[in-house]
Protein backbone atom coordinates (compact mmCIF):
# COMPACT_ATOMS: atom_id res chain seq x y z
CA UNK A 1 0.00 0.00 0.00
CA UNK A 2 3.01 2.32 -0.22
CA UNK A 3 1.95 4.53 -3.07
CA UNK A 4 4.60 6.47 -4.93
CA UNK A 5 4.09 9.80 -6.65
CA UNK A 6 6.24 10.89 -9.63
CA UNK A 7 8.16 14.06 -8.89
CA UNK A 8 10.59 16.27 -10.79
CA UNK A 9 13.58 17.69 -8.92
CA UNK A 10 15.41 20.20 -11.07
CA UNK A 11 14.18 18.26 -14.11
CA UNK A 12 15.31 14.85 -12.83
CA UNK A 13 12.92 11.94 -12.23
CA UNK A 14 12.21 11.05 -8.60
CA UNK A 15 9.38 9.49 -6.64
CA UNK A 16 7.71 10.72 -3.43
CA UNK A 17 6.63 8.19 -0.82
CA UNK A 18 5.54 8.50 2.80
CA UNK A 19 7.81 6.47 5.03
CA UNK A 20 6.62 3.21 6.66
CA UNK A 21 8.67 4.16 9.75
CA UNK A 22 7.00 7.51 10.51
CA UNK A 23 9.83 8.81 12.67
CA UNK A 24 8.16 12.25 12.70
CA UNK A 25 5.20 14.13 11.19
CA UNK A 26 4.73 13.45 7.46
CA UNK A 27 8.10 11.68 7.24
CA UNK A 28 8.67 11.10 3.54
CA UNK A 29 11.31 9.56 1.30
CA UNK A 30 12.19 10.94 -2.13
CA UNK A 31 14.03 8.37 -4.24
CA UNK A 32 15.60 8.40 -7.66
CA UNK A 33 13.80 6.61 -10.49
CA UNK A 34 17.13 4.98 -11.34
CA UNK A 35 18.89 2.64 -8.93
CA UNK A 36 22.24 4.33 -8.36
CA UNK A 37 24.46 5.04 -5.34
CA UNK A 38 24.02 8.04 -3.08
CA UNK A 39 26.33 10.97 -3.70
CA UNK A 40 26.52 14.49 -2.30
CA UNK A 41 27.41 17.00 -5.02
CA UNK A 42 26.04 20.07 -6.81
CA UNK A 43 23.02 18.09 -8.02
CA UNK A 44 22.18 17.26 -4.41
CA UNK A 45 21.88 20.94 -3.52
CA UNK A 46 19.86 21.59 -6.70
CA UNK A 47 17.46 18.76 -5.83
CA UNK A 48 17.01 19.82 -2.21
CA UNK A 49 16.19 23.41 -3.08
CA UNK A 50 13.97 22.38 -5.98
CA UNK A 51 11.94 20.29 -3.54
CA UNK A 52 11.48 22.98 -0.88
CA UNK A 53 10.56 25.44 -3.62
CA UNK A 54 7.69 23.11 -4.55
CA UNK A 55 6.85 22.16 -0.94
CA UNK A 56 7.87 25.16 1.19
CA UNK A 57 6.20 23.75 4.33
CA UNK A 58 8.56 20.72 4.21
CA UNK A 59 12.27 20.26 4.84
CA UNK A 60 14.41 17.93 2.75
CA UNK A 61 17.83 16.55 3.57
CA UNK A 62 20.34 13.99 2.40
CA UNK A 63 22.39 11.52 4.35
CA UNK A 64 26.13 11.77 3.86
CA UNK A 65 27.47 9.59 1.07
CA UNK A 66 30.18 7.69 2.99
CA UNK A 67 30.04 4.67 5.33
CA UNK A 68 29.93 5.28 9.12
CA UNK A 69 28.72 8.88 8.76
CA UNK A 70 26.04 8.04 6.19
CA UNK A 71 22.62 6.47 6.60
CA UNK A 72 21.65 2.82 6.40
CA UNK A 73 21.14 2.70 2.60
CA UNK A 74 23.98 4.13 0.51
CA UNK A 75 23.18 2.02 -2.55
CA UNK A 76 20.13 4.01 -3.75
CA UNK A 77 20.06 7.78 -4.24
CA UNK A 78 17.35 9.15 -1.93
CA UNK A 79 16.42 12.02 0.39
CA UNK A 80 14.27 12.33 3.50
CA UNK A 81 11.85 15.12 4.33
CA UNK A 82 8.72 16.03 6.20
CA UNK A 83 6.63 18.63 7.97
CA UNK A 84 8.46 18.82 11.28
CA UNK A 85 10.55 21.18 13.39
CA UNK A 86 13.72 19.49 14.60
CA UNK A 87 15.87 20.58 17.55
CA UNK A 88 18.47 21.81 15.02
CA UNK A 89 15.90 24.28 13.69
CA UNK A 90 15.85 25.98 17.08
CA UNK A 91 19.62 25.99 17.57
CA UNK A 92 21.09 29.34 18.58
CA UNK A 93 23.42 31.22 16.27
CA UNK A 94 26.72 32.16 17.89
CA UNK A 95 28.24 33.98 14.91
CA UNK A 96 27.06 35.43 11.59
CA UNK A 97 29.08 36.55 8.58
CA UNK A 98 27.98 37.75 5.13
CA UNK A 99 29.31 36.51 1.80
CA UNK A 100 27.88 38.53 -1.09
CA UNK A 101 24.09 38.21 -0.69
CA UNK A 102 24.34 35.12 1.54
CA UNK A 103 24.03 35.20 5.31
CA UNK A 104 26.15 32.47 6.93
CA UNK A 105 25.11 31.47 10.44
CA UNK A 106 27.34 29.37 12.69
CA UNK A 107 25.01 27.17 14.73
CA UNK A 108 25.49 26.37 18.40
CA UNK A 109 24.98 22.68 17.74
CA UNK A 110 26.91 19.52 18.75
CA UNK A 111 27.71 18.72 15.12
CA UNK A 112 29.68 21.34 13.19
CA UNK A 113 27.05 23.18 11.13
CA UNK A 114 26.80 26.34 9.07
CA UNK A 115 23.52 27.63 7.65
CA UNK A 116 23.43 29.53 4.36
CA UNK A 117 20.47 31.91 3.95
CA UNK A 118 19.60 33.87 0.82
CA UNK A 119 16.74 34.77 -1.51
CA UNK A 120 18.97 33.68 -4.40
CA UNK A 121 18.73 29.91 -4.84
CA UNK A 122 21.53 29.71 -7.41
CA UNK A 123 23.97 31.55 -5.15
CA UNK A 124 23.28 29.09 -2.31
CA UNK A 125 23.82 26.14 -4.66
CA UNK A 126 27.10 27.61 -5.91
CA UNK A 127 28.44 28.37 -2.42
CA UNK A 128 27.33 24.99 -1.05
CA UNK A 129 29.18 23.21 -3.85
CA UNK A 130 32.24 25.42 -3.29
CA UNK A 131 32.30 24.68 0.46
CA UNK A 132 31.79 20.93 -0.17
CA UNK A 133 34.64 20.73 -2.68
CA UNK A 134 37.00 22.59 -0.35
CA UNK A 135 35.93 20.43 2.60
CA UNK A 136 36.50 17.17 0.67
CA UNK A 137 40.23 18.01 0.48
CA UNK A 138 40.63 19.80 3.82
CA UNK A 139 42.91 18.47 6.56
CA UNK A 140 43.81 19.82 9.99
CA UNK A 141 45.83 17.21 11.86
CA UNK A 142 45.80 19.30 15.06
CA UNK A 143 42.12 18.40 15.45
CA UNK A 144 42.29 14.92 13.83
CA UNK A 145 40.76 15.95 10.50
CA UNK A 146 42.51 14.14 7.65
CA UNK A 147 40.77 14.22 4.28
CA UNK A 148 42.34 11.15 2.63
CA UNK A 149 44.35 8.11 3.71
CA UNK A 150 45.83 5.75 1.11
CA UNK A 151 43.54 7.19 -1.53
CA UNK A 152 40.37 6.80 0.54
CA UNK A 153 38.24 9.91 1.02
CA UNK A 154 36.96 10.71 4.53
CA UNK A 155 35.30 14.15 4.33
CA UNK A 156 31.73 14.76 3.24
CA UNK A 157 28.66 16.79 4.21
CA UNK A 158 25.13 16.11 5.46
CA UNK A 159 22.97 18.83 3.84
CA UNK A 160 19.45 19.92 4.89
CA UNK A 161 17.29 22.48 3.04
CA UNK A 162 14.32 24.61 4.05
CA UNK A 163 12.44 27.59 2.63
CA UNK A 164 11.24 30.29 5.01
CA UNK A 165 9.30 33.07 3.37
CA UNK A 166 11.37 34.34 0.45
CA UNK A 167 14.61 32.89 1.87
CA UNK A 168 16.19 29.57 1.00
CA UNK A 169 18.21 27.88 3.74
CA UNK A 170 20.91 25.23 3.40
CA UNK A 171 22.37 23.63 6.52
CA UNK A 172 25.80 22.11 5.84
CA UNK A 173 26.95 19.63 8.49
CA UNK A 174 30.63 18.67 8.21
CA UNK A 175 31.37 14.94 8.53
CA UNK A 176 34.50 12.75 8.57
CA UNK A 177 34.50 8.92 8.70
CA UNK A 178 38.17 8.19 9.42
CA UNK A 179 38.97 5.32 11.79
CA UNK A 180 42.07 4.62 13.87
CA UNK A 181 43.33 1.85 16.11
CA UNK A 182 42.05 3.84 19.10
CA UNK A 183 38.67 4.49 17.43
CA UNK A 184 37.97 1.53 15.11
CA UNK A 185 34.31 2.54 14.76
CA UNK A 186 35.23 6.09 13.76
CA UNK A 187 36.96 9.08 15.32
CA UNK A 188 33.83 11.19 14.75
CA UNK A 189 31.36 8.48 15.74
CA UNK A 190 29.79 7.57 19.11
CA UNK A 191 32.68 6.49 21.30
CA UNK A 192 32.76 3.17 23.09
CA UNK A 193 31.58 4.44 26.48
CA UNK A 194 28.29 5.51 24.84
CA UNK A 195 27.66 2.27 22.93
CA UNK A 196 25.41 0.90 25.68
CA UNK A 197 22.86 3.45 24.40
CA UNK A 198 23.89 4.10 20.79
CA UNK A 199 26.62 2.62 18.58
CA UNK A 200 24.95 2.78 15.14
CA UNK A 201 25.60 5.39 12.44
CA UNK A 202 24.53 8.98 13.03
CA UNK A 203 22.39 9.67 9.98
CA UNK A 204 20.33 12.59 8.76
CA UNK A 205 17.49 12.36 11.30
CA UNK A 206 19.88 12.17 14.25
CA UNK A 207 22.05 14.95 12.85
CA UNK A 208 18.96 17.16 13.18
CA UNK A 209 18.55 16.14 16.83
CA UNK A 210 15.98 13.33 16.83
CA UNK A 211 17.39 10.14 18.38
CA UNK A 212 16.75 6.87 16.57
CA UNK A 213 17.61 4.33 19.27
CA UNK A 214 17.91 0.52 19.16
CA UNK A 215 14.76 -1.43 20.01
CA UNK A 216 16.60 -3.41 22.71
CA UNK A 217 16.49 -0.33 24.95
CA UNK A 218 12.75 -0.61 25.57
CA UNK A 219 13.18 -3.73 27.69
CA UNK A 220 16.58 -2.80 29.10
CA UNK A 221 15.41 0.62 30.34
CA UNK A 222 12.34 -0.93 31.95
CA UNK A 223 14.55 -3.31 33.94
CA UNK A 224 16.76 -0.38 34.99
CA UNK A 225 13.70 1.67 36.03
CA UNK A 226 12.62 -1.18 38.29
CA UNK A 227 16.11 -1.29 39.82
CA UNK A 228 16.13 2.47 40.43
CA UNK A 229 12.75 2.42 42.18
CA UNK A 230 13.63 -0.63 44.30
CA UNK A 231 11.24 -3.10 42.67
CA UNK A 232 14.27 -5.18 41.66
CA UNK A 233 17.26 -5.72 43.92
CA UNK A 234 20.60 -4.74 42.38
CA UNK A 235 23.53 -7.11 42.70
CA UNK A 236 26.72 -6.42 40.75
CA UNK A 237 27.59 -10.09 40.17
CA UNK A 238 24.09 -10.91 38.96
CA UNK A 239 24.07 -7.83 36.73
CA UNK A 240 27.34 -8.93 35.11
CA UNK A 241 25.68 -12.22 34.12
CA UNK A 242 22.59 -10.49 32.73
CA UNK A 243 23.12 -9.80 29.01
CA UNK A 244 20.31 -7.24 28.97
CA UNK A 245 21.81 -4.89 31.55
CA UNK A 246 25.51 -5.80 31.93
CA UNK A 247 26.48 -3.18 29.33
CA UNK A 248 24.77 -0.53 31.50
CA UNK A 249 26.44 -1.36 34.86
CA UNK A 250 28.57 1.81 35.32
CA UNK A 251 25.58 3.96 34.30
CA UNK A 252 23.18 2.12 36.63
CA UNK A 253 25.57 2.44 39.58
CA UNK A 254 26.08 6.14 38.91
CA UNK A 255 22.31 6.74 38.97
CA UNK A 256 21.90 4.65 42.12
CA UNK A 257 24.57 6.75 43.89
CA UNK A 258 23.01 10.04 42.81
CA UNK A 259 19.31 9.21 43.28
CA UNK A 260 17.29 7.67 46.08
CA UNK A 261 13.64 7.08 47.01
CA UNK A 262 12.39 7.19 43.43
CA UNK A 263 9.06 5.72 42.40
CA UNK A 264 8.65 4.00 39.03
CA UNK A 265 7.34 7.10 37.20
CA UNK A 266 10.21 9.21 38.58
CA UNK A 267 12.71 6.53 37.55
CA UNK A 268 11.32 6.49 34.00
CA UNK A 269 11.52 10.28 33.81
CA UNK A 270 15.11 10.22 35.09
CA UNK A 271 16.05 7.65 32.44
CA UNK A 272 14.46 9.76 29.71
CA UNK A 273 16.63 12.72 30.74
CA UNK A 274 19.76 10.59 31.10
CA UNK A 275 19.30 9.01 27.65
CA UNK A 276 18.83 12.49 26.18
CA UNK A 277 22.04 13.64 27.85
CA UNK A 278 23.93 10.62 26.46
CA UNK A 279 22.49 11.26 22.99
CA UNK A 280 23.83 14.83 23.13
CA UNK A 281 27.25 13.31 23.89
CA UNK A 282 26.80 10.98 20.91
CA UNK A 283 26.27 14.01 18.67
CA UNK A 284 29.26 15.79 20.19
CA UNK A 285 31.44 12.76 19.36
CA UNK A 286 30.26 13.04 15.74
CA UNK A 287 31.18 16.74 15.54
CA UNK A 288 34.40 17.36 13.61
CA UNK A 289 35.05 20.88 14.91
CA UNK A 290 34.53 20.47 18.64
CA UNK A 291 32.67 23.11 20.63
CA UNK A 292 35.78 24.46 22.31
CA UNK A 293 38.30 27.18 21.46
CA UNK A 294 40.49 24.85 19.42
CA UNK A 295 37.58 23.42 17.45
CA UNK A 296 35.95 26.77 16.73
CA UNK A 297 39.29 28.22 15.69
CA UNK A 298 39.61 25.29 13.26
CA UNK A 299 36.19 26.02 11.76
CA UNK A 300 37.05 29.73 11.40
CA UNK A 301 40.34 28.80 9.75
CA UNK A 302 38.61 26.49 7.28
CA UNK A 303 35.94 28.99 6.27
CA UNK A 304 38.49 31.81 5.99
CA UNK A 305 40.29 29.68 3.39
CA UNK A 306 37.02 29.04 1.54
CA UNK A 307 35.33 32.46 1.44
C-alpha positions in Angstrom: 0.0 0.0 0.0 3.0 2.3 -0.2 2.0 4.5 -3.1 4.6 6.5 -4.9 4.1 9.8 -6.7 6.2 10.9 -9.6 8.2 14.1 -8.9 10.6 16.3 -10.8 13.6 17.7 -8.9 15.4 20.2 -11.1 14.2 18.3 -14.1 15.3 14.9 -12.8 12.9 11.9 -12.2 12.2 11.0 -8.6 9.4 9.5 -6.6 7.7 10.7 -3.4 6.6 8.2 -0.8 5.5 8.5 2.8 7.8 6.5 5.0 6.6 3.2 6.7 8.7 4.2 9.8 7.0 7.5 10.5 9.8 8.8 12.7 8.2 12.3 12.7 5.2 14.1 11.2 4.7 13.4 7.5 8.1 11.7 7.2 8.7 11.1 3.5 11.3 9.6 1.3 12.2 10.9 -2.1 14.0 8.4 -4.2 15.6 8.4 -7.7 13.8 6.6 -10.5 17.1 5.0 -11.3 18.9 2.6 -8.9 22.2 4.3 -8.4 24.5 5.0 -5.3 24.0 8.0 -3.1 26.3 11.0 -3.7 26.5 14.5 -2.3 27.4 17.0 -5.0 26.0 20.1 -6.8 23.0 18.1 -8.0 22.2 17.3 -4.4 21.9 20.9 -3.5 19.9 21.6 -6.7 17.5 18.8 -5.8 17.0 19.8 -2.2 16.2 23.4 -3.1 14.0 22.4 -6.0 11.9 20.3 -3.5 11.5 23.0 -0.9 10.6 25.4 -3.6 7.7 23.1 -4.5 6.8 22.2 -0.9 7.9 25.2 1.2 6.2 23.7 4.3 8.6 20.7 4.2 12.3 20.3 4.8 14.4 17.9 2.8 17.8 16.5 3.6 20.3 14.0 2.4 22.4 11.5 4.3 26.1 11.8 3.9 27.5 9.6 1.1 30.2 7.7 3.0 30.0 4.7 5.3 29.9 5.3 9.1 28.7 8.9 8.8 26.0 8.0 6.2 22.6 6.5 6.6 21.7 2.8 6.4 21.1 2.7 2.6 24.0 4.1 0.5 23.2 2.0 -2.6 20.1 4.0 -3.7 20.1 7.8 -4.2 17.4 9.1 -1.9 16.4 12.0 0.4 14.3 12.3 3.5 11.9 15.1 4.3 8.7 16.0 6.2 6.6 18.6 8.0 8.5 18.8 11.3 10.5 21.2 13.4 13.7 19.5 14.6 15.9 20.6 17.5 18.5 21.8 15.0 15.9 24.3 13.7 15.8 26.0 17.1 19.6 26.0 17.6 21.1 29.3 18.6 23.4 31.2 16.3 26.7 32.2 17.9 28.2 34.0 14.9 27.1 35.4 11.6 29.1 36.5 8.6 28.0 37.7 5.1 29.3 36.5 1.8 27.9 38.5 -1.1 24.1 38.2 -0.7 24.3 35.1 1.5 24.0 35.2 5.3 26.2 32.5 6.9 25.1 31.5 10.4 27.3 29.4 12.7 25.0 27.2 14.7 25.5 26.4 18.4 25.0 22.7 17.7 26.9 19.5 18.8 27.7 18.7 15.1 29.7 21.3 13.2 27.0 23.2 11.1 26.8 26.3 9.1 23.5 27.6 7.6 23.4 29.5 4.4 20.5 31.9 3.9 19.6 33.9 0.8 16.7 34.8 -1.5 19.0 33.7 -4.4 18.7 29.9 -4.8 21.5 29.7 -7.4 24.0 31.5 -5.1 23.3 29.1 -2.3 23.8 26.1 -4.7 27.1 27.6 -5.9 28.4 28.4 -2.4 27.3 25.0 -1.0 29.2 23.2 -3.9 32.2 25.4 -3.3 32.3 24.7 0.5 31.8 20.9 -0.2 34.6 20.7 -2.7 37.0 22.6 -0.3 35.9 20.4 2.6 36.5 17.2 0.7 40.2 18.0 0.5 40.6 19.8 3.8 42.9 18.5 6.6 43.8 19.8 10.0 45.8 17.2 11.9 45.8 19.3 15.1 42.1 18.4 15.4 42.3 14.9 13.8 40.8 15.9 10.5 42.5 14.1 7.6 40.8 14.2 4.3 42.3 11.2 2.6 44.4 8.1 3.7 45.8 5.7 1.1 43.5 7.2 -1.5 40.4 6.8 0.5 38.2 9.9 1.0 37.0 10.7 4.5 35.3 14.2 4.3 31.7 14.8 3.2 28.7 16.8 4.2 25.1 16.1 5.5 23.0 18.8 3.8 19.4 19.9 4.9 17.3 22.5 3.0 14.3 24.6 4.1 12.4 27.6 2.6 11.2 30.3 5.0 9.3 33.1 3.4 11.4 34.3 0.5 14.6 32.9 1.9 16.2 29.6 1.0 18.2 27.9 3.7 20.9 25.2 3.4 22.4 23.6 6.5 25.8 22.1 5.8 27.0 19.6 8.5 30.6 18.7 8.2 31.4 14.9 8.5 34.5 12.7 8.6 34.5 8.9 8.7 38.2 8.2 9.4 39.0 5.3 11.8 42.1 4.6 13.9 43.3 1.9 16.1 42.1 3.8 19.1 38.7 4.5 17.4 38.0 1.5 15.1 34.3 2.5 14.8 35.2 6.1 13.8 37.0 9.1 15.3 33.8 11.2 14.7 31.4 8.5 15.7 29.8 7.6 19.1 32.7 6.5 21.3 32.8 3.2 23.1 31.6 4.4 26.5 28.3 5.5 24.8 27.7 2.3 22.9 25.4 0.9 25.7 22.9 3.4 24.4 23.9 4.1 20.8 26.6 2.6 18.6 25.0 2.8 15.1 25.6 5.4 12.4 24.5 9.0 13.0 22.4 9.7 10.0 20.3 12.6 8.8 17.5 12.4 11.3 19.9 12.2 14.3 22.0 15.0 12.8 19.0 17.2 13.2 18.5 16.1 16.8 16.0 13.3 16.8 17.4 10.1 18.4 16.8 6.9 16.6 17.6 4.3 19.3 17.9 0.5 19.2 14.8 -1.4 20.0 16.6 -3.4 22.7 16.5 -0.3 24.9 12.7 -0.6 25.6 13.2 -3.7 27.7 16.6 -2.8 29.1 15.4 0.6 30.3 12.3 -0.9 32.0 14.6 -3.3 33.9 16.8 -0.4 35.0 13.7 1.7 36.0 12.6 -1.2 38.3 16.1 -1.3 39.8 16.1 2.5 40.4 12.8 2.4 42.2 13.6 -0.6 44.3 11.2 -3.1 42.7 14.3 -5.2 41.7 17.3 -5.7 43.9 20.6 -4.7 42.4 23.5 -7.1 42.7 26.7 -6.4 40.7 27.6 -10.1 40.2 24.1 -10.9 39.0 24.1 -7.8 36.7 27.3 -8.9 35.1 25.7 -12.2 34.1 22.6 -10.5 32.7 23.1 -9.8 29.0 20.3 -7.2 29.0 21.8 -4.9 31.5 25.5 -5.8 31.9 26.5 -3.2 29.3 24.8 -0.5 31.5 26.4 -1.4 34.9 28.6 1.8 35.3 25.6 4.0 34.3 23.2 2.1 36.6 25.6 2.4 39.6 26.1 6.1 38.9 22.3 6.7 39.0 21.9 4.6 42.1 24.6 6.7 43.9 23.0 10.0 42.8 19.3 9.2 43.3 17.3 7.7 46.1 13.6 7.1 47.0 12.4 7.2 43.4 9.1 5.7 42.4 8.7 4.0 39.0 7.3 7.1 37.2 10.2 9.2 38.6 12.7 6.5 37.6 11.3 6.5 34.0 11.5 10.3 33.8 15.1 10.2 35.1 16.0 7.7 32.4 14.5 9.8 29.7 16.6 12.7 30.7 19.8 10.6 31.1 19.3 9.0 27.7 18.8 12.5 26.2 22.0 13.6 27.8 23.9 10.6 26.5 22.5 11.3 23.0 23.8 14.8 23.1 27.3 13.3 23.9 26.8 11.0 20.9 26.3 14.0 18.7 29.3 15.8 20.2 31.4 12.8 19.4 30.3 13.0 15.7 31.2 16.7 15.5 34.4 17.4 13.6 35.1 20.9 14.9 34.5 20.5 18.6 32.7 23.1 20.6 35.8 24.5 22.3 38.3 27.2 21.5 40.5 24.8 19.4 37.6 23.4 17.4 35.9 26.8 16.7 39.3 28.2 15.7 39.6 25.3 13.3 36.2 26.0 11.8 37.0 29.7 11.4 40.3 28.8 9.7 38.6 26.5 7.3 35.9 29.0 6.3 38.5 31.8 6.0 40.3 29.7 3.4 37.0 29.0 1.5 35.3 32.5 1.4 
